[in-house]
Amino acid sequence: MILPIARTALLLGCASIAFPAFAETAAEASAAADAAEGATDASDAAGPQIVVTGGVLYSNRLNALKTPTPVIDVPQSLSIVTADQIVRQGFDSIGDIVAYTPGVTNSQGEGHRDSVVFRGVRSTADFFVDGVRDDVEYYRGLYNLEQVEILRGPNALLFGRGGTGGILNRVTKKGVVGETFVGVRASAGSIGAYDIWADVNLATGDNAALRINAAYEHLDNHRDLFDGEQFSVNPTFRAELGSTTTVDLSYEYLNHERFIDRGIPSDDNGDPARFLQRITFGDPANNFATFEAHVLRGTIQHSFAESLKGNFTASYGDYDKVYSNVFPVGYNPADNEVSIDGYIDSGKRQNLVLSGNLIGELDTGGVGHTLILGGEYIETSNDNTRFNAVFDTAVADGRRADVEIFPAVRPFPLRGGVGTLADGRTTNFGFTALNDDTEADLTVLSAYIQDEIKVAEWLRVVLGARFDSFEITVLDNRTGTVRTRKDEEITPRLGLIVKPQENLSLYTSYSETFLPRSGDQFADINPPADALDPDTFSNLEAGVKWDIRPGLALTGAVFQIEQSSPQVSDANPDTLDVVDSKIRGFEAQLQGQVTDNWFLSAGYSYLDGEQQGRTGPTGRRLRELPEHMFSIWNNFQATDQLGFGLGLTAQDDSFADNGNTATLPAYARVDMAVFYDVSDNLRVQVNVENLLDELYFPTAHSANELTVAPPLNARLTISGRF
């Protein structure tokens, strides 16, 4: 089924030579590279900083690794998407970025959260902001970002637990000292959505700046009932205290509300029930998610000496979320009937994160060392309740109370908790059956050390290890039961980088991480989970990074991820079986200025993984793991003012569920854009998504929750900076 994708990709790849798209020139990229080199001393003096030239982040440095590190010197596969790429490609979500990134895919997230599959490992918590953990479930905005960094493979040394297949780090905009400017971006889509972003930077003195980013987004799409609003504001303040100290302070307020759409079911053959594509299986009064957050962050960076720097970050977040939904759990094509389940879930969380690093450079006998010593303290309070739906007709029939059978018709006959069943009866439901009520408290203490050893100009070695103490206490308010568990893990990292020339590196690396049995969101550790050791993951990887010239880079990697998961033995509950599984793959990406007028970003990945049981391989493939993925985006500058964009994102077929009973078919989606610079400060652009109007189903949460992707649609954007 990959052949149609391959043909389309080949055609588009050829078209990209004759019809690529608009981007910065190679001269600008080269200038940025020179500026980045010149900025190295200043960056080293103040610790981790973003290298910015002309207001655009130079994307050859990775900020997630505690110090801005040139990508070519990182023994790990990664991708960087800049703010400029976000605007030009018309991205408005993390999911949009992931669709154009090799080695990672999207999952549905039940319609209320980002959910990314890193190299076949699903996660709702491996997200970071400026290197600080951001593990709450919500849809993350792009309005205040300089760049997005996606690192693949286990990452425990610098990021702690989780990160089993990779992590996603958002680098936020900071105050720009010495400048005053206003940036505005407004867009409107053909299917109803519109938004406006503002970016205001004020020089408040010779050494300080206040920057405010804000966004209002009206949500709409091609599906019945869908709507929503998102308001976000992020004021930040930067102060440079002399030449050795920088302070960044920020506050972010988020208020989001949206309709929850969990898609359509599959048919008897395990294919999407395409004839149901226009039906939204939900209740406008009871399918919603609300999310409110207050987040405070502060970072101080100080240079103690030319070869010794330090940074300290404190972050506190208060989060309040409710999501309510009814959704399909089964479909009977013969009678055109759908089974509906539902629940409402509320969560309150407070996160405190304190982290600090010392970065020192020294020589021992002609061997250079860049040493990082770090520590982290995390305290989390997480309260969750869930109530299941109760249908009065199901209770009267003596059936399972939270599931009822409705006709699969449009409009779906369920409004305000009242509906018409397939047999013609009227049903009433409410979320009245308590399913969970827990209070969890989590304390994490971590310490780590890493040494980047420059043995010779052509040889570097990375050695490191991290210690984590992870302690969780969960109170079940239904029974009064208190359960606790404490896990202590040491996770190593080893990397070897060979640089036969300055612009070429060959690397191999080994890293580990772990995931406690309380999972991503700490809701519970009821038996037998509280008796089990964490899942452990290891990653063995080899790759190449080649800076073909300034502003154009080729990367490639092969890898193998192994997971060990202790399970209670079926034969003897007093013993454990250890279930091992493997995911293997290959990734490649070419990104940068091919010519002065042509910017190209192209990526490919091959992924292979099989589910494992106690007796070995099951013959079933991991869900939402397409064997082949390909993406390409071109920007071409036709004239000084006019530019074009053309891209494709394609995936092989994959399974929607662990049982491999439902399939997400292969697809190839073509996107395009047109840019026109009215003046040096004002741009108008049109982005077209799904140019060929492909019907496809990109993500799922289960065999009966398949996402229906948008048809052909367009967005007009006006952006300016003054």
C-alpha positions in Angstrom: 0.0 0.0 0.0 3.0 2.2 0.1 3.3 2.3 -3.7 0.7 5.1 -4.3 2.5 7.2 -1.7 5.9 6.5 -3.3 4.6 7.5 -6.7 3.1 10.7 -5.4 6.3 11.5 -3.4 8.4 11.0 -6.5 6.2 13.3 -8.6 6.2 15.9 -5.9 10.0 15.6 -5.4 10.4 16.2 -9.2 8.0 19.1 -9.0 9.9 20.7 -6.2 12.8 21.3 -8.5 10.7 23.2 -10.9 8.2 24.6 -8.5 9.7 24.9 -5.0 8.9 27.8 -2.5 9.8 30.9 -0.6 12.4 31.1 2.1 15.4 33.1 3.4 18.3 33.2 1.0 21.4 31.1 1.5 23.3 34.4 2.0 21.0 35.1 5.0 21.5 31.6 6.3 25.3 32.0 5.9 25.1 35.3 7.7 23.2 33.7 10.5 25.8 31.0 10.8 28.5 33.7 11.0 26.5 35.5 13.6 26.0 32.3 15.5 29.7 31.8 15.6 30.3 35.3 16.7 27.6 35.0 19.3 29.3 31.9 20.8 31.4 33.8 23.3 28.5 35.9 24.5 26.4 32.7 24.8 29.1 31.0 26.7 29.4 33.9 29.1 25.7 33.9 30.0 24.8 30.3 29.8 22.0 28.9 27.6 20.7 31.6 25.3 18.9 31.7 22.0 21.0 32.9 19.1 18.9 35.3 17.1 19.8 37.2 14.0 17.4 39.7 12.5 14.7 38.5 14.8 14.8 34.9 13.5 16.2 32.1 15.5 19.2 30.5 14.0 18.2 26.8 14.1 21.6 25.1 14.1 21.8 25.1 17.9 19.8 22.9 20.2 18.6 24.6 23.4 17.0 21.6 25.1 20.4 20.2 26.2 21.1 22.8 28.9 23.5 24.7 26.7 23.0 25.7 23.1 24.8 22.9 21.4 25.5 22.7 17.6 23.3 20.0 16.1 26.3 18.3 14.5 27.8 17.6 17.9 24.7 15.9 19.4 25.0 12.1 19.2 21.3 11.7 18.7 18.6 12.1 16.0 16.7 15.3 16.2 14.7 17.8 14.2 14.2 21.6 14.7 11.3 23.7 13.4 11.8 27.5 13.6 9.1 30.2 14.2 9.6 31.2 10.6 8.8 27.7 9.4 5.7 27.6 11.6 4.3 30.7 10.0 5.3 29.8 6.4 3.9 26.3 6.5 0.7 27.5 8.2 1.2 25.3 11.3 -1.3 26.0 14.1 -0.7 22.9 16.4 2.0 20.5 17.6 0.2 17.9 15.5 0.9 19.9 12.3 4.6 20.0 13.1 4.8 16.3 13.9 3.1 15.4 10.5 6.2 16.9 8.8 8.8 15.3 11.1 10.5 11.9 10.4 10.3 9.2 13.1 7.3 10.5 14.9 3.5 10.4 14.3 0.4 11.8 15.9 -2.2 9.9 18.0 -5.7 11.2 18.5 -5.4 12.1 22.2 -9.2 11.5 22.7 -9.8 14.9 21.2 -8.5 16.9 24.2 -4.7 16.7 24.3 -1.5 16.5 22.3 -0.4 12.8 21.9 2.7 12.0 20.0 4.1 8.6 19.1 7.9 8.8 19.3 9.5 6.0 17.3 6.5 3.8 18.1 6.2 4.8 21.8 3.0 6.8 22.6 3.3 9.6 25.1 1.1 12.4 26.5 3.7 13.7 28.9 7.1 13.9 27.2 6.7 17.6 26.5 9.0 20.4 27.8 9.1 24.2 27.7 12.6 25.7 27.7 13.9 22.4 29.0 11.4 22.3 31.9 8.9 19.4 32.1 5.4 20.2 30.8 3.5 17.0 31.4 -0.1 18.2 31.7 -2.6 17.0 29.1 -3.7 19.8 26.8 -3.3 21.2 23.3 -0.1 23.4 23.3 -0.2 26.6 21.3 2.6 27.9 19.0 1.9 31.7 19.4 5.0 32.4 21.7 7.7 30.1 20.2 11.1 30.6 18.7 11.5 27.0 17.8 10.3 23.5 18.4 12.9 20.7 19.1 12.1 17.0 18.7 14.7 14.7 20.1 14.3 11.0 19.4 15.3 8.0 21.5 15.4 7.6 25.4 16.5 10.9 27.0 16.6 10.2 30.8 20.0 11.8 31.5 18.9 15.4 31.0 15.1 15.0 31.1 14.4 12.3 33.7 11.7 9.6 33.6 9.7 9.0 30.4 11.1 10.2 27.1 11.0 6.6 26.1 10.8 7.2 22.4 11.8 10.9 22.5 10.8 14.3 23.8 9.4 17.5 22.4 10.8 20.8 23.7 9.3 24.3 23.0 11.7 27.2 23.1 9.8 30.4 24.0 10.4 34.0 22.9 12.3 36.1 25.4 12.7 39.8 25.8 15.1 41.4 23.2 17.2 44.0 25.0 17.7 47.3 23.1 14.8 46.8 20.7 11.2 48.0 20.5 8.9 46.4 18.0 5.4 45.1 17.5 4.5 41.9 15.6 1.0 40.9 14.5 -0.3 37.8 12.7 -4.0 37.4 11.8 -5.5 34.5 9.9 -8.9 33.2 8.8 -9.7 29.8 7.4 -12.2 28.7 4.8 -14.0 26.4 7.2 -14.6 29.0 9.9 -11.5 29.1 12.2 -9.7 32.4 12.7 -7.0 33.8 15.1 -4.9 36.8 15.9 -1.4 36.7 17.5 0.5 39.7 18.9 4.1 40.0 19.8 5.2 43.3 21.5 8.7 43.9 22.7 9.5 47.1 24.8 13.0 48.2 25.7 12.6 49.2 29.4 16.1 50.4 29.8 19.6 49.9 28.5 19.8 46.4 29.9 16.2 45.2 30.2 13.2 44.4 28.0 9.5 43.4 28.4 8.0 41.2 25.8 4.3 40.2 25.6 3.0 37.5 23.4 -0.8 36.9 23.2 -3.2 35.0 21.1 -6.9 34.6 20.6 -8.1 31.6 18.5 -11.6 30.8 17.4 -11.8 27.0 16.7 -13.8 25.5 13.9 -13.5 22.7 11.4 -15.3 20.4 9.0 -17.1 18.3 11.6 -20.6 18.9 12.9 -20.9 20.5 16.4 -17.2 21.4 16.6 -16.3 24.8 18.0 -14.1 26.3 20.7 -12.0 29.3 21.8 -8.5 29.6 23.1 -7.0 32.6 24.8 -3.3 32.7 25.7 -1.0 35.4 27.1 2.6 35.2 28.0 4.4 38.3 29.3 8.2 37.9 29.8 10.9 40.1 31.3 14.6 39.9 30.6 17.3 41.8 32.5 21.0 41.7 31.9 22.8 42.4 35.2 26.2 43.4 34.0 28.0 41.2 31.5 27.8 38.0 33.5 24.2 37.6 34.6 20.9 37.3 32.8 17.5 37.0 34.4 14.3 35.8 32.6 10.9 35.9 34.2 7.6 34.9 32.6 4.0 34.2 33.4 1.6 32.3 31.1 -2.1 32.3 31.3 -4.1 29.8 29.2 -7.9 29.5 29.0 -9.1 26.9 26.4 -12.4 25.4 25.6 -13.3 23.1 22.8 -15.7 20.4 21.5 -14.4 16.9 21.9 -14.7 14.8 18.7 -13.4 11.2 18.9 -14.1 10.3 15.3 -15.9 7.4 13.7 -15.9 3.6 14.2 -14.5 0.9 11.9 -16.6 -1.5 9.9 -16.6 -5.3 10.0 -13.5 -5.5 7.8 -11.6 -3.3 10.2 -11.6 -0.3 7.7 -12.9 3.1 8.5 -16.7 3.2 8.1 -16.3 5.9 5.4 -20.0 6.4 4.8 -20.2 7.7 8.4 -17.6 10.4 7.8 -20.0 13.3 8.1 -21.5 12.1 11.4 -20.2 13.5 14.7 -21.0 10.9 17.4 -21.4 13.3 20.3 -23.7 15.5 22.4 -23.0 19.3 22.0 -23.8 19.8 25.7 -21.7 16.9 27.0 -18.7 16.7 24.6 -16.3 19.4 25.8 -13.0 20.1 27.3 -12.1 23.2 29.4 -8.5 24.0 30.5 -7.2 26.8 32.6 -3.6 27.3 33.6 -1.4 29.8 35.4 2.3 29.1 35.0 5.2 31.1 36.5 8.8 30.6 35.3 12.1 32.2 36.3 15.6 31.5 35.1 18.9 33.1 36.2 22.1 32.5 34.2 25.5 33.5 35.6 29.1 33.3 34.5 31.4 32.7 37.5 34.4 32.7 35.3 35.3 32.4 31.6 35.2 28.6 31.9 32.4 28.1 34.5 28.8 29.0 34.1 25.6 28.2 36.0 21.8 28.4 35.5 18.9 27.9 37.8 15.2 27.6 36.8 12.1 27.6 39.0 8.7 26.8 37.5 5.3 26.6 39.2 2.1 25.7 37.4 -1.5 25.5 38.5 -3.8 23.6 36.1 -7.5 22.9 36.1 -9.1 20.7 33.5 -12.5 19.1 32.8 -13.3 16.9 29.8 -16.7 15.4 29.2 -17.6 13.1 26.3 -19.8 10.4 24.8 -18.1 8.4 22.0 -18.5 5.3 19.8 -17.3 1.9 21.1 -18.8 -0.4 18.5 -20.6 -0.4 15.2 -23.1 -2.8 13.6 -23.1 -2.2 9.8 -26.0 -4.7 9.2 -28.4 -2.5 11.2 -26.5 0.7 10.9 -26.3 1.0 14.7 -23.6 2.4 16.9 -22.9 1.7 20.6 -22.2 4.8 22.7 -20.2 5.1 26.0 -19.3 8.2 28.0 -17.7 9.7 31.0 -16.7 13.0 32.5 -13.2 13.5 34.0 -11.8 16.4 36.1 -8.3 17.0 37.1 -6.5 19.6 39.2 -2.7 19.7 39.3 0.1 21.8 40.8 3.6 21.3 39.5 6.7 22.7 41.2 10.0 22.2 39.3 13.4 23.4 40.5 16.5 22.7 38.4 20.0 23.9 38.3 23.2 23.2 36.3 26.9 24.0 36.5 28.7 23.9 33.2 32.5 23.9 33.3 35.2 23.7 30.7 38.7 22.4 31.5 41.7 20.7 30.0 43.5 17.6 31.4 46.6 16.6 29.7 45.6 18.1 26.4 42.1 16.5 26.6 39.2 19.0 26.7 36.2 18.5 28.9 32.8 20.2 29.0 31.3 19.0 32.3 27.6 19.4 33.3 26.6 18.8 36.9 22.9 19.1 37.4 20.0 18.5 39.8 16.3 18.6 39.8 13.4 18.6 42.3 9.8 18.1 41.3 6.8 18.2 43.5 3.4 17.4 42.0 -0.1 17.2 43.4 -2.6 15.6 41.1 -6.3 15.1 41.9 -8.6 13.2 39.5 -12.3 12.2 39.5 -14.2 10.3 36.8 -17.9 9.6 36.5 -19.3 7.2 33.9 -22.5 7.8 32.0 -25.7 6.1 33.1 -28.4 5.6 30.5 -31.8 5.0 32.2 -33.0 2.7 29.4 -30.0 0.5 29.9 -30.6 0.3 33.6 -34.3 -0.6 33.0 -33.2 -3.4 30.6 -30.7 -4.7 33.1 -27.8 -4.1 30.8 -24.4 -2.4 31.2 -25.5 1.1 32.3 -22.9 3.2 30.5 -23.5 1.9 27.0 -26.5 2.4 24.7 -27.3 1.7 21.1 -28.2 4.6 18.7 -28.9 4.8 15.0 -25.9 6.0 13.0 -27.6 8.9 11.4 -26.9 12.6 10.8 -27.6 14.7 12.8 -26.8 12.3 15.6 -29.9 12.0 17.8 -28.4 13.0 21.2 -28.8 16.5 22.7 -28.4 17.7 26.2 -28.4 14.2 27.8 -31.6 13.2 25.9 -31.5 10.9 22.9 -33.5 8.6 20.6 -32.3 5.0 20.5 -32.1 2.7 17.6 -35.4 1.0 18.8 -37.2 4.3 18.9 -37.2 4.8 22.7 -36.1 8.0 24.4 -33.2 7.7 26.7 -31.9 10.1 29.4 -28.3 9.9 30.7 -26.1 11.7 33.2 -22.6 11.2 34.5 -23.6 9.8 37.9 -21.6 6.6 38.3 -18.4 7.3 40.2 -15.5 5.4 38.6 -12.3 7.1 40.1 -11.6 9.6 42.8 -7.9 9.8 43.6 -5.4 12.2 45.1 -1.8 11.6 44.1 1.3 13.3 45.5 4.6 12.9 43.7 8.2 13.8 44.8 11.2 13.4 42.4 14.8 14.1 43.3 17.4 13.8 40.6 21.1 14.4 40.1 23.1 13.9 37.0 26.6 14.3 35.5 27.7 14.4 31.9 31.2 14.9 30.4 31.7 15.8 26.8 35.3 14.8 26.2 37.3 16.3 23.2 40.0 13.6 22.9 41.2 15.1 19.6 39.9 17.5 16.9 38.3 14.5 15.2 37.1 12.5 18.2 34.6 13.3 21.0 33.2 11.1 23.7 30.0 11.8 25.8 29.7 10.0 29.1 27.0 10.5 31.7 24.6 9.1 34.2 21.5 10.2 36.1 20.0 9.2 39.5 16.3 9.6 40.0 14.3 9.0 43.2 10.6 8.8 42.2 8.1 8.5 45.1 4.4 8.5 44.7 1.5 8.3 47.2 -2.1 7.8 46.0 -5.2 8.1 48.1 -8.3 6.3 46.8 -11.2 8.4 48.2 -13.7 5.7 47.4 -12.2 3.2 49.9 -9.8 5.3 51.9 -6.9 3.1 50.7 -3.5 4.7 50.5 -0.8 3.2 48.3 2.8 4.2 48.0 5.7 3.3 45.8 9.3 4.5 45.6 11.5 3.8 42.6 15.2 4.6 42.4 16.9 4.3 39.1 20.3 5.1 37.6 20.2 5.7 33.8 23.5 5.9 31.8 24.3 7.6 28.5 27.3 7.0 26.2 28.1 8.6 22.9 31.0 8.5 20.5 31.4 11.2 17.8 34.0 11.0 15.0 34.5 14.1 12.9 36.7 13.3 9.9 36.1 17.0 9.0 34.5 19.9 10.8 31.3 19.7 8.9 30.8 16.0 9.1 30.2 13.8 12.1 29.6 10.0 12.5 28.2 9.0 15.9 27.0 6.1 17.9 25.2 6.3 21.2 23.6 4.2 23.9 21.0 5.6 26.4 18.4 4.4 28.8 15.3 5.7 30.5 12.4 4.3 32.7 8.7 4.8 33.2 7.2 4.1 36.6 4.0 2.0 36.7 1.9 5.1 37.6 2.3 6.0 34.0 2.3 9.5 32.4 -0.4 11.1 34.5 -0.1 9.5 38.0 -3.8 8.8 38.4 -3.4 5.5 40.2 -1.1 2.7 41.2 -3.7 0.1 42.2 -2.6 -3.5 42.4 -0.9 -5.2 40.9 0.8 -2.1 39.4 2.1 -0.9 42.7 4.1 -4.1 43.1 5.9 -3.9 39.8 9.2 -2.3 38.9 9.2 0.4 36.3 9.4 -0.3 32.6 12.9 0.2 31.3 13.9 1.3 27.8 17.3 1.4 26.0 18.3 2.9 22.7 21.2 2.0 20.6 21.7 4.3 17.7 24.2 5.1 14.9 24.1 8.1 12.6 25.6 10.7 10.4 25.3 14.5 10.3 26.7 16.4 7.4 26.6 20.2 7.1 26.8 20.2 3.3 27.3 24.0 3.5 26.2 26.7 5.9 22.4 26.5 6.0 22.0 23.0 4.5 22.3 19.8 6.5 21.8 16.1 5.9 21.2 13.7 8.8 20.5 10.0 9.1 20.2 7.4 11.8 19.5 3.7 12.4 18.3 2.7 15.9 16.9 -0.1 18.1 14.7 0.6 21.1 14.3 -2.3 23.6 11.7 -2.3 26.3 11.6 -4.6 29.4 8.3 -4.7 31.2 7.9 -6.8 34.4 4.5 -8.6 34.6 2.9 -10.7 37.2 3.2 -14.4 36.2 0.0 -16.0 35.1 1.2 -19.3 36.5 2.4 -18.0 39.8 1.3 -14.5 41.1 4.3 -14.5 43.5 6.8 -14.4 40.5 7.3 -12.0 37.6 7.7 -12.5 33.9 9.8 -9.9 32.1 8.4 -9.1 28.7 10.8 -7.7 26.2 10.0 -5.9 23.0 12.0 -4.2 20.2 11.4 -1.3 17.8 13.9 -0.9 14.9 14.1 1.9 12.4 15.9 4.3 10.1 15.4 8.1 9.7 16.8 10.6 7.3 16.3 14.4 6.9 17.6 17.0 4.5 16.9 20.6 5.5 18.1 24.0 4.4 18.9 26.3 1.4 19.5 24.2 -1.7 19.9 27.4 -3.7 19.6 31.1 -3.0 15.9 30.9 -3.8 15.0 27.4 -2.7 14.5 26.1 0.8 13.9 22.4 1.3 12.9 20.2 4.2 12.5 16.5 3.4 12.3 13.5 5.8 11.8 9.8 5.6 11.5 7.1 8.2 11.2 3.3 8.3 9.8 1.8 11.5 9.3 -1.8 12.5 8.0 -3.1 15.8 6.2 -6.2 17.0 4.2 -6.7 20.2 5.7 -9.1 22.7 3.9 -11.5 25.1 5.2 -13.7 27.9 5.9 -16.4 25.3 7.6 -14.1 22.8 6.5 -12.3 19.6 2.7 -12.1 19.1 2.8 -11.5 15.3 0.9 -8.2 15.9 2.4 -4.9 15.0 2.5 -2.0 17.4 -0.5 0.3 16.8 -0.1 3.6 15.0 3.3 2.6 13.7 3.4 3.1 9.9 6.2 1.2 8.3 7.1 4.1 5.9 6.7 7.8 6.4 7.7 10.6 4.0 7.4 14.4 4.1 8.7 17.2 1.9 8.3 21.0 2.0 9.7 23.5 -0.5 9.9 27.3 -0.4 10.8 29.1 -3.6 11.4 32.8 -4.0 10.1 33.7 -7.5 10.7 37.4 -7.3 11.7 39.9 -4.6 8.1 39.9 -3.4 6.5 36.7 -4.6 7.1 33.2 -3.3 5.5 29.8 -3.4 5.4 26.7 -1.1 4.6 23.1 -2.0 4.7 20.1 0.3 3.6 16.6 1.0 3.2 14.4 4.1 2.5 10.7 3.6 2.2 7.6 5.7 1.9 3.9 5.1 -1.0 2.1 6.6 -1.0 1.3 10.3 -3.2 -0.3 12.9 -5.6 1.7 15.1 -5.6 -0.8 18.0 -3.4 -3.3 19.8 -5.4 -6.2 18.5 -4.6 -5.2 14.9 -8.3 -5.5 14.1 -8.7 -1.9 12.6 -6.6 -0.2 10.0 -5.7 3.4 9.3 -5.2 3.3 5.5 -2.1 4.8 3.8 -2.5 8.4 2.6 -0.6 11.2 0.9 -1.6 14.8 1.6 -0.4 17.7 -0.6 -0.2 21.2 0.8 0.8 24.5 -0.9 1.3 28.2 -0.1 1.6 31.5 -1.8 3.5 34.5 -0.2 3.6 38.1 -1.1 5.6 40.8 0.6 3.6 44.0 0.4 6.5 45.8 2.0 9.6 45.1 4.1 7.2 44.9 7.2 4.0 43.4 5.8 3.3 39.9 4.3 0.2 38.3 2.9 0.1 34.6 2.4 -2.4 31.8 1.6 -1.9 28.3 2.8 -3.8 25.4 1.2 -4.1 22.1 3.1 -5.1 18.9 1.4 -4.9 20.4 -2.1 -6.1 17.1 -3.8 -9.0 16.8 -1.3 -7.9 13.4 -0.1 -10.3 11.6 2.4 -7.9 10.1 5.0 -7.9 9.0 8.6 -4.6 10.1 10.2 -5.0 9.1 13.9 -7.0 7.0 16.2 -7.5 6.2 19.9 -9.1 2.8 19.4 -10.7 0.6 16.7 -13.9 2.7 17.0 -12.4 6.1 17.3 -10.8 7.0 14.0 -10.1 10.7 13.2 -11.6 12.1 10.0 -9.1 14.6 8.5 -10.1 17.9 7.0 -10.9 18.1 3.3 -9.4 20.7 1.0 -9.2 24.0 2.9 -7.4 27.3 2.8 -6.2 29.9 5.2 -5.4 33.6 4.6 -2.7 35.1 6.9 -1.5 38.7 7.2 1.6 39.2 9.3 3.7 42.2 10.0 6.4 43.6 12.2 6.8 47.3 12.9 
